[in-house]
Amino acid sequence: MKILYSKHFPPGNFGAINLFGIIIARKDYGRLTDAEINHECIHTRQMAEMLVIFFYISYLIEWIVRLIQYRNMFDAYVNISYEREAYNNMYNIEYLKKRRPFTFKNYYKKTV
């Protein structure tokens, strides 16, 4: 997995973002941990399953739905099914070896 470091991207309090399988991390955030890299690798697998474009479309739609539901940008973000799967499994470095395809769908109804 390729990791690029940037001064100004991603914005806000985000330390890293995965765009089309490339991780972009803020320089001032520091080196990413193995768990954070694993989190982004989970997203890369999700992207592959959703043929990339459908991942981004469904991610945005779900974020909008969660924003209406929670009326808070951060709460909307952490309750997106893709994020729930990635955060719940980021410390399990073996997760992707045993993960079944489309596992993120199990997180649609669950919320924080």
URKAPE-V459879 format. One record per residue. RES is the residue in one small letter. SS is DSSP state (2 for helix, 1 for strand, 0 for the rest). PHI is phi in whole degrees, 0 to 359 (NA if undefined). OMEGA is omega in whole degrees, 0 to 359 (none if undefined). Layout:
res: (RES;RES)
ss: (SS;SS)
phi: (PHI;PHI)
omega: (OMEGA;OMEGA)
//
This chain:
res: (m;k;i;l;y;s;k;h;f;p;p;g;n;f;g;a;i;n;l;f;g;i;i;i;a;r;k;d;y;g;r;l;t;d;a;e;i;n;h;e;c;i;h;t;r;q;m;a;e;m;l;v;i;f;f;y;i;s;y;l;i;e;w;i;v;r;l;i;q;y;r;n;m;f;d;a;y;v;n;i;s;y;e;r;e;a;y;n;n;m;y;n;i;e;y;l;k;k;r;r;p;f;t;f;k;n;y;y;k;k;t;v)
ss: (0;1;1;1;1;1;0;0;0;0;0;0;0;0;0;1;1;1;1;0;0;1;1;1;1;1;2;2;2;0;0;0;0;2;2;2;2;2;2;2;2;2;2;2;2;2;2;2;2;0;0;0;2;2;2;2;2;2;2;2;2;2;2;2;2;2;2;2;2;2;0;0;2;2;2;2;2;2;0;0;2;2;2;2;2;2;2;2;2;0;0;0;0;0;2;2;2;2;0;0;0;0;2;2;2;2;2;0;0;0;0;0)
phi: (NA;275;239;249;247;227;286;240;224;283;284;65;270;280;275;205;217;253;243;56;87;248;272;246;241;287;301;288;285;97;292;287;282;300;294;293;295;299;305;289;294;298;297;298;295;301;300;299;295;262;58;58;298;290;299;294;295;291;299;296;298;295;298;296;299;293;296;296;295;258;56;209;297;291;298;297;299;289;260;293;304;297;290;301;298;295;293;292;238;294;273;265;297;274;306;293;289;250;297;272;301;61;298;304;297;290;259;299;275;283;223;285)
omega: (180;178;176;178;184;177;191;184;5;183;173;183;181;180;183;176;180;177;178;177;176;180;174;183;176;178;183;176;182;181;178;177;176;180;179;176;177;177;181;176;176;177;179;177;177;179;181;180;183;179;176;185;179;174;183;178;182;177;180;179;180;178;178;178;179;177;176;181;187;181;180;185;181;178;177;181;184;179;173;185;179;179;179;179;183;180;181;186;185;180;177;185;179;188;185;178;184;185;176;179;176;180;180;181;178;183;181;186;180;176;180;none)
//
